[in-house]
Amino acid sequence: MADVRAPDNFVRPKDFYNQWQEKEGVPIYKLFHVANLMEVELGHWERFGCKGAFVNLADPDITTAAVLEIPPGGRTKPAKHIFEALVYGVSGRGKTIVSAPESPEVAVEWGTNSLFSPPLNSIYSHHNLDSTKPLRLLMVSNAPLVLSLYHNERFVFENPAVFDDRFSGQPDFFSKAGRHLGGRVWRGNFVADVSRFTLIDWVRRGSGAKSFHLSMADNTMACHISEFAVGTYKKGHRHGPGAHVIILAGEGYSLLWEEGNERMRIDWRPGSMFSPPQWWFHQHFNTGPEPARYLALRRGGSPEHPLRLGMTGGKRGDEEAGAEQIEYEDEDPEIREMYERELAARGIQLRMTSINR
């Protein structure tokens, strides 16, 4: 029988990801939102050989973000890892080169508002093609989940596994035309400009709403682009953790609240980023003179490789699984009244077409 004695006080350690993150030696921001990704202050990140910082928004236990800045004409050190990463071009013009064992190198050139994902465990490096200005990238990954799951740095960053079912050196991996799979789902490995990607009407989420789900690089991570028209706002909804919302166009605000608690307001413009906490309701409002558009990079939920993490709601098998929605007729009247006041102050007309009062 075990020797049972009065125990010393046990101090639970930080999860492995946070321990690793602190050892990387770059700034770590623990925020509710970022007003402008271009204004995040960075430090030297030896792993990538450039400036960088971690941006931990709500619920950073499954997915989180990092900002990289590459100097004029510079490049990052080669990197590889067995966590998935979605890469968004914040500013500048660059090229990423990827390779796998016994496979030729493949390159993709990208710019501001581009979106791509280095294939899982491939070797990649980012290059700045502009010799006069630095560029910035945003990387949203499931590193917290993977690092804490295996809690072994060498396994994650030095793993010899080859995922040739995802990437085997195909020369057209990034250049191959994407494919519409039906509904609001598109499969591809590169989007040159997510701010110009054609969307499909999605009135279920609100008047004037459009969207498209993207299945990229055979990832389990998911992303979608959403837009809503001038003088409109989206219905309140909630879902699981880890969605990073990046504003691409327009101006407005979002309300976020935990059921039964007061609402929090976040004002946004292009370059802003925020993450609704797990199972908090959130609602997006366009107060500007042009359509508002955002890109959401999030944890498991890929249209082709579903992975249910955290509280998700919805019905299993439903493409809208994960959303619990408040219809316009059921929302607090103060929400509409606040929006009407905001539009009136800007001389913009309310253009809601699916209001049931």
Disulfide bonds with the S-S distance in Angstrom:
none
